[in-house]
């Protein structure tokens, strides 16, 4: 039984390696990666603009969606 398993493993490895090698005559495609994206833009364009703003400029005004009201009397919801 052990010899049969070892034989099947050797045959599988030989088949796998023969499929990978050889001169298939195919063209080699080289893909060059693009320039890395600015790490601040993944948070959104407004964040990137605010992050790159001059430190001595006027501060950005707070909008209604920046601050979420919290109700301290609300009943906690269960975590599943």
Steps between C-alpha positions, in 0.01 A plus 500: 500500500786733587667435165177579316462832680865589436464408132189717461677794668799466267273478194304807612819700555639394163178600324495835678861579419467395136205736459704794629823457306604490140534748219143570405602779267253736661558867540607638833279782618661752732263707710647811655323620812364852500612774731397444861194696600526774758424343837281794601262466205372163619314687776330728249582812304387737777728331751795526262432868439465570873809297581713687248369843608741765621544473881453875535177516297155549649353183653231317308147554619317209657205368303194324639618161374837526679347465847249225573274567798503236773196430716628402847156367598477259207479133579816313392451264210633144534816404318460180300 
